[in-house]
Amino acid sequence: MEERLQKQLHFFLKADQMKNIFRQNYLADGSRKENDAEHSWHLALMCLLFFEHGLEQEKMDLLRVLKMAVVHDLVEIEAGDTYCYDEKGNVGKAEREKQAEERLFSLLPADQEQEFRALWEEFEERSTPEARFAAALDRLQPLTLNYRARGKSWQEHDVSSQQVWQRNSRIAEGSPVLWDLARSMIEDAVQRDFLREEKSAADEE
């Protein structure tokens, strides 16, 4: 039991490093960028708040959704955060995170290592209603913060509306209700010049 507890304590302290991994999106008030630990907490809160809006809510296990929300970004302790709209940075991301997952979760006792690996892989594959809902929230959270911060991060990285539509369309797989909410924010962001609208070639002629 002492060895098991020591492994758990070591992993707990390792997870503290998430507080120093800063993401590219800002807090809703635009004052500073959020860190990974704040993102994970906010995502877990969204699971509790919005669970009733899940596409397959009657089939879902809320505790499993919460576990995925807490676990899925832990790999960034080893792999670092990659901005979702950074095309170059996303090359090789899946492999980097898979290697990080293997290193990080191996610190846990064997049964918890297996559980955390399974949760992480389930989230990545979006193979269950819980995973699709958790992934939908994982997209909605930064979208909402970017919108409330008046597009500050989008503007810093010259992100276009087309990129935001493409990135967030998968919200519908987890919750059509929340996708309607996301669509309204994207459309309003374009109208209010928070987000650059990418015109087609036909529009420019």
N, C-alpha and C positions, 0 to 999 in steps of 0.2 A: 504493500500500500504506500509506503514511503517513496519508493521509486516512481510509482504512478503519479503521486501528488507532485513530486518534483518536476516531472515532465509537464504536467498541466500548468504548474506555476511558471515554468520557463516559457511555455507557449503564450501564456497570458501576458508576460512581460514583453515578449517579442511582438505581440499585437499592439503594444503601446506605441510602436513605431509608426502606426497608421496616422497618428496625430501630427506627424511631421511630413506626410506626403500630401502636397497641395495640388489640387485639381485646377483646371483652367477656368471653371465657372465661378462666378462671384456669389456671395451671399445675396439674399433678396434685396438688401438695402444698398448693394454695390460697394460696400466699404472695404472688403477684402475678399480674397479667394478662400473657398472652403477647403478643408482637409478631408482625407479619406474616412477618418473616424466619424466626422460630422455627417458626411454623406451616408454612411452606413446606418447611423442612428436615425437620420431623417427618413431613410428608405424604410426602416423597420416601423417607424411611426405611420408612414403612408400605408403599409400593409394593414395596420389596425384600422385606420380611418376609412380606407377605400375598399376593404375586402368585399363588401356587399355589391360592388360594381364589377366584380370579376366575371368574365364571360361564362365560366363553368363553376360558379361559386358553390353550387350545391354539391359538387364533386370534390372540392378542394379541402385540404387540411391546412388551416391557418398557421399552425405551429411550423409546418414544413416550409411554408412561404417565408415566415419570419426567419427561420434558420438559414435559408438561402440568402436572404437580404443581409444577414450579419456576416455570412461566411464568404460570399462570392468575391469580394474585393480584397480579402486578406492576402491573396497572391501578389498584390502590388507592393507589399513589403519587400519582396525579392525582385519583382519584375519592374517596379515603378509604374506610374500612371502614364497612359498614352492618351493624348487628346483625341476624342472620337473623330474629329474632322481633319486630323493630320494624316494625309494619305501616305507620306513617306514613313512616318512614325509607326503606322499600323502594319507595315510590311514585317512579317515575322512575329507579330504580336502573339498569335495563338501558340506558337512554339515556345516563345519566351515564358508565357504564362503557364503552359503545361509543365515546363521544367521547374518553374517557381513553385507550382503546386506540389510537385513531388518532393522538393527540398523542404518546403515549409511544413506540410502536414506530416512528414516523417518524424517531426519532433514530438508528435502526440503519442499517447498510448495506442496500441494497435487497433483497438475497437473504435476509438475516436478518430484515428487517422482514416480508417475505412469509411466512417460516416461522413467526415468532412470532404473527403475525395468524392464520394457519391453525390453529395449536395452540390459541390462545385461543378461536376460534370453534368448533372441534371440541369443546372441553370444554363450552362454553356450550350447544351444541345436543345434546350427548350422543348423537351420531349414529353412533358406532363403539363396539365392545366396549371399547377402551382408554379412551374418554371416559366411558363408563358406570362403568367400574371406578374411574377416577380420581375421579369425582364421588361415588361411594359412599364412598371413603376420606375425601374432603373433608367428608363429613357425620359419618363415624364418629370422626374425630380429635377434634373439639370435644365430641361426645357423651361420649366416653371420659374426656376431661379433666374435664368437668362432673361426671360420675359420681364420679370419684376424688376431686374436690374437694368432695364431699358436697353437690352441687347449689348451690354458692355463687352462681354467676352466675344460675341459674334463679330462685333465691329473690330476688336483688336486683331482677330485672326481672319478678317475679310471673308466670313462665312456667308454663303448665299442662301436664299430661301429654298432653292432646289435641294441643297445639301441637307437642310433641316427637314424638309418634307421626306426625303429619302431615308434619313436616319431614323425618323420617328414614326414612320408609317406602320411599323410592326407593333406599335402600341395596341392597334386594333385586334391583334391576335390574342391579347390578354384581356382587353376590355373595350368594346365599341363605345361605351359611355365615356371612358377616359380619353379615347381617341377623338371624340367630338370636342371634348374640352381642349385637347392639344391643338386641334385644327383651328379652333377659335382664337387661341393665343398666337399661333403662327400667322394667321391672316391679319390679326390686329397689329402684330409686330411689324409686318410689311407696311401696313397702312400708316403707322406712326413713325416709320423710318428707323425702327430699332434694328431691322433686318433688311439687308440689301436684296432686292428682288432681281433674280437673274432672268434676263429677257432672252427669248428664243431668237434665232436668226431671222425668223419671219417678222418678229416685232421690230427688229432693227432696220428692216428695209423701208 
